[in-house]
Amino acid sequence: MLALDALRDTGALIAYPRITGPGNLSLHACAARELVPGHHGIMQPPEDAPVVHLDHVELVIVPGVAFDTQGNRLGYGGGYYDRILVRMPNARRIGVCFDGQITNSIPDELHDIHMHAIITPTRSFRALSA
């Protein structure tokens, strides 16, 4: 978490997603050490963590099962990130994954939100269609 600590030290507000219902995420400000186990054991902010308004978000780090060079993302099937990302149209979207999660092509649907860039442990690139 050193990178997040460094960002916080510059005054950046770091927010983490919290599952608030089926298919719904909200963002909350807290320190990584304050995260608690949530749905499926995924670490998330506690219920009392302050809500971050989506129009204040400038950058989103997005996990995924797979990404392609076009910026398409294969998620975990719940649509959580697609639903919240569409509500942050001005935020830069950065997909993060391991090298083996990059594939040549992922089919996309109208509701899918593309990434602006992808970062792996060994490389980073701008998505071609974002």
BALOBA-1460 file (C-alpha; in Angstrom, 3 decimals):
// residues 130
<rec num="1" residu="m" x="0.000" y="0.000" z="0.000"/>
<rec num="2" residu="l" x="3.010" y="2.311" z="-0.197"/>
<rec num="3" residu="a" x="1.816" y="3.930" z="-3.432"/>
<rec num="4" residu="l" x="-1.557" y="4.748" z="-1.879"/>
<rec num="5" residu="d" x="0.139" y="6.150" z="1.224"/>
<rec num="6" residu="a" x="2.319" y="8.355" z="-0.995"/>
<rec num="7" residu="l" x="-0.736" y="9.599" z="-2.878"/>
<rec num="8" residu="r" x="-2.580" y="10.332" z="0.351"/>
<rec num="9" residu="d" x="0.468" y="12.276" z="1.590"/>
<rec num="10" residu="t" x="0.116" y="14.588" z="-1.439"/>
<rec num="11" residu="g" x="-3.460" y="15.372" z="-0.424"/>
<rec num="12" residu="a" x="-5.199" y="12.909" z="-2.726"/>
<rec num="13" residu="l" x="-8.446" y="11.463" z="-1.427"/>
<rec num="14" residu="i" x="-8.352" y="7.662" z="-1.646"/>
<rec num="15" residu="a" x="-11.728" y="5.922" z="-1.811"/>
<rec num="16" residu="y" x="-12.591" y="2.241" z="-1.812"/>
<rec num="17" residu="p" x="-15.710" y="0.519" z="-3.165"/>
<rec num="18" residu="r" x="-18.347" y="-0.900" z="-0.853"/>
<rec num="19" residu="i" x="-21.106" y="-3.250" z="-1.992"/>
<rec num="20" residu="t" x="-24.387" y="-1.637" z="-1.012"/>
<rec num="21" residu="g" x="-26.778" y="-4.078" z="-2.649"/>
<rec num="22" residu="p" x="-27.103" y="-6.473" z="-5.564"/>
<rec num="23" residu="g" x="-25.022" y="-4.990" z="-8.400"/>
<rec num="24" residu="n" x="-24.424" y="-1.705" z="-6.567"/>
<rec num="25" residu="l" x="-21.213" y="-0.094" z="-5.335"/>
<rec num="26" residu="s" x="-20.602" y="3.148" z="-3.506"/>
<rec num="27" residu="l" x="-17.242" y="4.775" z="-2.815"/>
<rec num="28" residu="h" x="-16.039" y="5.601" z="0.690"/>
<rec num="29" residu="a" x="-12.990" y="7.390" z="2.069"/>
<rec num="30" residu="c" x="-10.905" y="5.437" z="4.553"/>
<rec num="31" residu="a" x="-7.401" y="4.136" z="5.088"/>
<rec num="32" residu="a" x="-6.532" y="0.658" z="3.826"/>
<rec num="33" residu="r" x="-6.010" y="-0.518" z="7.414"/>
<rec num="34" residu="e" x="-9.683" y="0.315" z="8.131"/>
<rec num="35" residu="l" x="-11.074" y="-2.072" z="5.479"/>
<rec num="36" residu="v" x="-13.245" y="-4.897" z="6.790"/>
<rec num="37" residu="p" x="-14.390" y="-8.194" z="5.223"/>
<rec num="38" residu="g" x="-17.563" y="-7.742" z="3.209"/>
<rec num="39" residu="h" x="-19.516" y="-9.664" z="0.577"/>
<rec num="40" residu="h" x="-17.636" y="-12.881" z="-0.355"/>
<rec num="41" residu="g" x="-14.885" y="-11.865" z="2.076"/>
<rec num="42" residu="i" x="-13.794" y="-8.959" z="-0.143"/>
<rec num="43" residu="m" x="-12.254" y="-6.163" z="1.892"/>
<rec num="44" residu="q" x="-14.299" y="-2.964" z="1.843"/>
<rec num="45" residu="p" x="-14.811" y="0.219" z="3.857"/>
<rec num="46" residu="p" x="-16.798" y="-0.039" z="7.084"/>
<rec num="47" residu="e" x="-20.429" y="1.107" z="7.012"/>
<rec num="48" residu="d" x="-19.620" y="4.375" z="8.776"/>
<rec num="49" residu="a" x="-16.879" y="5.449" z="6.312"/>
<rec num="50" residu="p" x="-17.719" y="8.773" z="4.623"/>
<rec num="51" residu="v" x="-19.295" y="8.514" z="1.165"/>
<rec num="52" residu="v" x="-17.306" y="10.030" z="-1.707"/>
<rec num="53" residu="h" x="-19.451" y="11.766" z="-4.317"/>
<rec num="54" residu="l" x="-18.840" y="10.306" z="-7.760"/>
<rec num="55" residu="d" x="-18.461" y="13.699" z="-9.426"/>
<rec num="56" residu="h" x="-15.298" y="14.237" z="-7.329"/>
<rec num="57" residu="v" x="-13.568" y="11.135" z="-8.685"/>
<rec num="58" residu="e" x="-10.747" y="11.817" z="-11.148"/>
<rec num="59" residu="l" x="-9.164" y="8.361" z="-11.444"/>
<rec num="60" residu="v" x="-10.516" y="4.843" z="-10.945"/>
<rec num="61" residu="i" x="-8.368" y="1.729" z="-10.608"/>
<rec num="62" residu="v" x="-10.508" y="-1.103" z="-11.997"/>
<rec num="63" residu="p" x="-9.911" y="-4.820" z="-11.427"/>
<rec num="64" residu="g" x="-10.928" y="-7.460" z="-13.923"/>
<rec num="65" residu="v" x="-10.620" y="-11.070" z="-14.977"/>
<rec num="66" residu="a" x="-9.193" y="-10.082" z="-18.375"/>
<rec num="67" residu="f" x="-8.505" y="-7.012" z="-20.529"/>
<rec num="68" residu="d" x="-7.629" y="-6.484" z="-24.181"/>
<rec num="69" residu="t" x="-5.659" y="-3.748" z="-25.939"/>
<rec num="70" residu="q" x="-8.891" y="-2.074" z="-27.065"/>
<rec num="71" residu="g" x="-9.726" y="-1.299" z="-23.422"/>
<rec num="72" residu="n" x="-12.409" y="-3.939" z="-23.109"/>
<rec num="73" residu="r" x="-12.735" y="-5.535" z="-19.689"/>
<rec num="74" residu="l" x="-14.121" y="-8.853" z="-18.581"/>
<rec num="75" residu="g" x="-15.353" y="-8.487" z="-15.024"/>
<rec num="76" residu="y" x="-16.606" y="-10.991" z="-12.535"/>
<rec num="77" residu="g" x="-20.161" y="-11.064" z="-13.900"/>
<rec num="78" residu="g" x="-22.029" y="-8.865" z="-11.433"/>
<rec num="79" residu="g" x="-21.888" y="-5.612" z="-13.419"/>
<rec num="80" residu="y" x="-20.838" y="-3.673" z="-10.309"/>
<rec num="81" residu="y" x="-18.086" y="-1.654" z="-11.981"/>
<rec num="82" residu="d" x="-20.008" y="-1.009" z="-15.219"/>
<rec num="83" residu="r" x="-22.875" y="0.457" z="-13.174"/>
<rec num="84" residu="i" x="-20.706" y="2.786" z="-11.124"/>
<rec num="85" residu="l" x="-18.281" y="3.767" z="-13.917"/>
<rec num="86" residu="v" x="-21.100" y="5.047" z="-16.121"/>
<rec num="87" residu="r" x="-21.880" y="7.506" z="-13.303"/>
<rec num="88" residu="m" x="-18.301" y="8.887" z="-13.456"/>
<rec num="89" residu="p" x="-17.930" y="9.863" z="-17.130"/>
<rec num="90" residu="n" x="-15.025" y="12.277" z="-16.506"/>
<rec num="91" residu="a" x="-12.899" y="9.903" z="-14.415"/>
<rec num="92" residu="r" x="-9.893" y="8.245" z="-16.042"/>
<rec num="93" residu="r" x="-10.294" y="4.458" z="-15.918"/>
<rec num="94" residu="i" x="-7.178" y="2.332" z="-15.411"/>
<rec num="95" residu="g" x="-7.477" y="-1.442" z="-15.582"/>
<rec num="96" residu="v" x="-5.028" y="-3.391" z="-13.427"/>
<rec num="97" residu="c" x="-4.149" y="-7.031" z="-13.903"/>
<rec num="98" residu="f" x="-1.359" y="-9.570" z="-14.258"/>
<rec num="99" residu="d" x="0.325" y="-10.062" z="-17.646"/>
<rec num="100" residu="g" x="-1.484" y="-13.349" z="-18.222"/>
<rec num="101" residu="q" x="-4.831" y="-11.565" z="-18.019"/>
<rec num="102" residu="i" x="-4.223" y="-9.627" z="-21.256"/>
<rec num="103" residu="t" x="-5.913" y="-11.247" z="-24.223"/>
<rec num="104" residu="n" x="-6.249" y="-10.398" z="-27.903"/>
<rec num="105" residu="s" x="-9.950" y="-9.652" z="-27.864"/>
<rec num="106" residu="i" x="-12.831" y="-9.497" z="-25.423"/>
<rec num="107" residu="p" x="-16.352" y="-9.182" z="-26.797"/>
<rec num="108" residu="d" x="-18.052" y="-6.026" z="-25.584"/>
<rec num="109" residu="e" x="-21.679" y="-5.113" z="-25.124"/>
<rec num="110" residu="l" x="-23.362" y="-1.712" z="-25.152"/>
<rec num="111" residu="h" x="-23.332" y="-1.434" z="-21.350"/>
<rec num="112" residu="d" x="-19.608" y="-2.248" z="-21.029"/>
<rec num="113" residu="i" x="-17.362" y="0.620" z="-19.990"/>
<rec num="114" residu="h" x="-13.933" y="0.731" z="-21.647"/>
<rec num="115" residu="m" x="-10.664" y="1.449" z="-19.874"/>
<rec num="116" residu="h" x="-8.433" y="4.361" z="-20.858"/>
<rec num="117" residu="a" x="-5.286" y="2.395" z="-20.012"/>
<rec num="118" residu="i" x="-4.150" y="-0.986" z="-18.690"/>
<rec num="119" residu="i" x="-1.303" y="-1.608" z="-16.235"/>
<rec num="120" residu="t" x="0.348" y="-4.969" z="-15.563"/>
<rec num="121" residu="p" x="3.463" y="-5.738" z="-13.484"/>
<rec num="122" residu="t" x="5.660" y="-5.492" z="-16.600"/>
<rec num="123" residu="r" x="3.974" y="-3.018" z="-18.923"/>
<rec num="124" residu="s" x="1.363" y="-0.322" z="-19.331"/>
<rec num="125" residu="f" x="-0.451" y="0.895" z="-22.404"/>
<rec num="126" residu="r" x="-3.210" y="3.198" z="-23.518"/>
<rec num="127" residu="a" x="-6.283" y="1.412" z="-24.705"/>
<rec num="128" residu="l" x="-6.877" y="1.820" z="-28.414"/>
<rec num="129" residu="s" x="-10.611" y="2.589" z="-28.261"/>
<rec num="130" residu="a" x="-11.017" y="4.671" z="-25.094"/>
